Each structure stands twice: as C-alpha cells, then as structure tokens.
Amino acid sequence: MKKFMLCIMGSLIALFVVFWCCISYTVNYKKITCDTSVSPDKKYEVILQAVGEPEWPFGSASGRLVLKEGEDKISQTDFELNNDGGSITSNCWKVTWYEDYVEVILSGEEQFDEQVILYFDGTKEIQQLTDIAVDYPSEEKLDESRVITEQSFEVDLNDWGEVRFVSYLPTYDTL
C-alpha cells in the first residue's frame, strides 16, 4: 500500500514538473514567426519572431529579427518592444529593401521607433529614432509680469547653451 501511494505521489510530482516546464518554455523561450518579408529579387528574407510572451501585465515583449539568404542564416538580432504589454505582430515593423542591406523600423506605443539595418555581409546597425518634429509658436512673447522669479533659474545645458527655466503664473481664462 505504501509503494502504491509513493508511486502516485511521484507521478503527480513528475506531472507537475512537466507541466511547469511546458509553461516556462512557452512564456520565456518559444519562438513564433509573426511575419516575413522577402527581397524584391527573392534572394533574401527577413523574419520577425516573437520570443516567449510579453512580461505581465504591461511589460516589454522580446523579439528577434533573422536575415536569411535562401536557407542560410546571415544574422540574427534580438530586441525588446515596449508596446503596453502587447505581443509582437506584423503591425509593429516596416521593412525597406536596399541594394546592400535591409532596413527594419520597429514601432511600439511606449517607445521611440528603433531602426535596425541588417547588411547582407552579416553586420548590423541599431539606433533609436528620436527626432520629433515640434511646431513652436513663433510670435509668442514671454509676459514678464507672470514670471515667478523665485522659482525660475538659468543653467548651461551642454549643446543647447544657456537655458532659462521659468515658472509662470496661469491665466484664469484658460486651463
């Protein structure tokens, strides 16, 4: 009777361990192909893969770009996509093919776009695209009577030079 109970307990523990390993693999390591783009000459392809599941509840998702020539892998690049806990999908990338390389732009809701250039010789470049076009009012003047001088100061900001930070009294006709 004791052997029977030990066998049942051992089987349940083994089943639990197998179940836990399957869940861990799916959440952390399983690679899912989300999309593929083929070069115009049909010689190269770049594959967008999701690796595991996004960090719960609103974390980043791990992904991978794989550049292939036929069946041969040229290069592989891992990345993190901050997309409000969303999975990696075909909507998060834009692919442009050139003569010597492929450019991939990765986009997420909670990050600047990221440019990944995969050269056909196996080298790669990655950079964050942070240029934001902002229209500033050209004729707006500072009303010195509304400046809170005790809370305003000047500072030298490297490439920007001398900058004045200003606390400003609100108007009551706008928010």
Backbone torsions as a table, in degrees:
resi	resn	phi	psi	omega
1	MET	NA	-40.2	179.6
2	LYS	-66.2	-38.4	178.5
3	LYS	-63.1	-40.2	179.9
4	PHE	-62.2	-44.8	179.5
5	MET	-66.2	-39.8	177.4
6	LEU	-63.7	-39.7	178.0
7	CYS	-64.1	-42.3	179.5
8	ILE	-65.5	-45.7	179.3
9	MET	-63.0	-43.5	178.4
10	GLY	-62.3	-41.3	178.6
11	SER	-64.6	-41.9	178.8
12	LEU	-65.0	-41.7	178.6
13	ILE	-64.7	-44.0	178.7
14	ALA	-62.2	-41.4	178.4
15	LEU	-63.8	-41.2	177.6
16	PHE	-63.4	-43.7	180.0
17	VAL	-63.1	-43.6	178.5
18	VAL	-63.3	-44.1	178.6
19	PHE	-60.8	-45.8	179.7
20	TRP	-63.0	-41.9	178.9
21	CYS	-64.0	-39.7	178.0
22	CYS	-64.0	-44.4	178.4
23	ILE	-64.1	-44.2	-179.6
24	SER	-62.1	-42.5	178.4
25	TYR	-62.2	-45.9	-178.5
26	THR	-63.2	-43.5	-176.0
27	VAL	-73.9	-34.4	-171.2
28	ASN	-108.5	-28.9	-167.7
29	TYR	-128.1	-19.3	-174.1
30	LYS	-63.8	129.2	180.0
31	LYS	-99.5	127.6	178.7
32	ILE	-121.3	125.6	176.8
33	THR	-76.0	118.3	-178.2
34	CYS	-92.5	-34.6	-178.7
35	ASP	-164.7	161.9	178.1
36	THR	-139.8	141.6	175.0
37	SER	-126.9	134.1	-177.5
38	VAL	-110.9	139.2	-180.0
39	SER	-63.6	155.4	-179.4
40	PRO	-56.7	-32.3	179.1
41	ASP	-87.0	4.6	177.4
42	LYS	62.8	17.5	-178.8
43	LYS	-88.2	-35.0	-175.6
44	TYR	-120.4	157.6	171.0
45	GLU	-144.4	147.8	174.7
46	VAL	-119.5	134.3	-174.7
47	ILE	-114.7	131.0	174.7
48	LEU	-97.7	120.9	-179.1
49	GLN	-122.0	143.3	168.8
50	ALA	-95.1	135.1	179.0
51	VAL	-112.8	110.3	-178.2
52	GLY	72.7	-159.4	-179.7
53	GLU	-112.8	155.9	176.4
54	PRO	-60.6	149.3	177.6
55	GLU	-63.1	134.9	-175.8
56	TRP	-85.3	141.6	-1.3
57	PRO	-91.6	-32.6	-175.1
58	PHE	-129.5	36.4	-175.9
59	GLY	-88.0	-173.7	-178.1
60	SER	-78.9	161.7	176.7
61	ALA	-113.2	136.3	178.1
62	SER	-87.5	140.3	179.9
63	GLY	-142.8	174.0	-178.0
64	ARG	-147.7	138.9	171.0
65	LEU	-109.0	129.8	180.0
66	VAL	-122.0	122.9	176.6
67	LEU	-101.1	127.5	-177.4
68	LYS	-128.3	148.2	169.3
69	GLU	-116.2	106.2	-172.8
70	GLY	64.6	-122.8	177.9
71	GLU	-96.2	-4.8	-177.5
72	ASP	-89.8	131.2	177.0
73	LYS	-82.3	124.1	178.8
74	ILE	-87.7	-49.1	-179.9
75	SER	-155.6	164.6	-179.7
76	GLN	-141.7	135.9	-178.7
77	THR	-132.9	124.1	176.6
78	ASP	-91.4	149.2	179.2
79	PHE	-150.7	163.6	174.3
80	GLU	-115.3	133.2	179.7
81	LEU	-115.5	118.9	178.0
82	ASN	-93.8	100.2	-173.0
83	ASN	-132.9	44.9	176.5
84	ASP	56.1	38.9	178.2
85	GLY	81.1	3.2	-179.0
86	GLY	-80.4	156.6	178.0
87	SER	-77.5	163.7	175.1
88	ILE	-76.9	128.9	-179.9
89	THR	-134.3	176.2	178.8
90	SER	-66.8	-14.5	179.7
91	ASN	-79.7	-11.1	-174.1
92	CYS	-95.3	6.3	179.4
93	TRP	-138.0	155.2	174.6
94	LYS	-134.2	128.4	-174.5
95	VAL	-114.0	133.3	174.6
96	THR	-130.3	126.4	-178.1
97	TRP	-95.1	137.9	175.8
98	TYR	-125.7	178.6	-176.0
99	GLU	-64.4	-40.7	-174.4
100	ASP	-110.5	-6.2	-174.6
101	TYR	-159.5	171.3	172.7
102	VAL	-121.6	137.3	178.3
103	GLU	-106.7	129.5	177.2
104	VAL	-120.0	128.0	174.7
105	ILE	-107.3	119.0	178.9
106	LEU	-99.4	130.4	-177.1
107	SER	-126.2	133.9	174.2
108	GLY	-134.8	156.2	-177.0
109	GLU	-65.6	-28.9	-174.0
110	GLU	-112.4	31.4	179.6
111	GLN	-155.8	160.5	170.1
112	PHE	-71.1	154.3	175.6
113	ASP	-60.7	149.9	-179.8
114	GLU	-121.5	129.1	179.5
115	GLN	-99.8	126.6	176.5
116	VAL	-120.3	121.4	177.0
117	ILE	-109.6	120.4	179.3
118	LEU	-110.4	111.5	179.3
119	TYR	-82.4	151.2	-177.6
120	PHE	-71.8	-10.2	175.5
121	ASP	-89.4	2.1	177.1
122	GLY	101.5	-12.0	178.0
123	THR	-80.8	163.9	-178.4
124	LYS	-149.7	156.0	175.4
125	GLU	-133.1	138.5	178.4
126	ILE	-131.2	132.5	176.0
127	GLN	-150.9	150.7	177.7
128	GLN	-87.2	134.1	179.1
129	LEU	-94.6	106.8	-174.0
130	THR	-112.7	3.8	-179.9
131	ASP	-70.2	120.0	178.9
132	ILE	-120.5	125.0	177.9
133	ALA	-82.2	121.4	-179.2
134	VAL	-126.5	129.7	176.2
135	ASP	-93.4	117.8	177.9
136	TYR	-100.9	141.9	177.2
137	PRO	-63.9	129.4	-174.9
138	SER	-84.6	-26.7	-175.6
139	GLU	-101.5	4.2	-176.8
140	GLU	-74.8	128.2	-179.2
141	LYS	-109.1	150.7	178.0
142	LEU	-81.8	123.7	177.6
143	ASP	-84.0	98.4	-175.3
144	GLU	-59.1	-24.0	179.9
145	SER	-71.5	-16.6	-180.0
146	ARG	-99.6	-3.6	-179.4
147	VAL	-74.3	131.1	174.9
148	ILE	-91.4	98.4	-171.6
149	THR	-65.3	-32.6	-179.8
150	GLU	-66.9	-20.9	-177.5
151	GLN	-111.8	13.5	-179.5
152	SER	-116.0	149.5	-178.3
153	PHE	-158.7	164.0	177.4
154	GLU	-113.4	148.2	-179.6
155	VAL	-150.7	152.6	177.2
156	ASP	-95.0	117.5	-178.7
157	LEU	-109.1	84.7	175.3
158	ASN	29.6	-108.6	-174.2
159	ASP	-71.8	-15.3	-177.9
160	TRP	-87.5	-18.4	-178.9
161	GLY	82.1	-152.5	-178.2
162	GLU	-73.9	123.3	-177.5
163	VAL	-124.3	139.8	178.8
164	ARG	-109.4	119.4	174.0
165	PHE	-92.3	127.9	-171.6
166	VAL	-126.3	128.2	166.8
167	SER	-90.1	137.9	-168.2
168	TYR	-130.5	132.4	175.7
169	LEU	-69.1	137.9	-179.1
170	PRO	-76.1	161.3	169.2
171	THR	-95.0	156.2	-176.0
172	TYR	-94.8	-1.4	178.8
173	ASP	-95.3	-8.6	176.5
174	THR	-130.4	162.6	176.3
175	LEU	-77.5	NA	NA
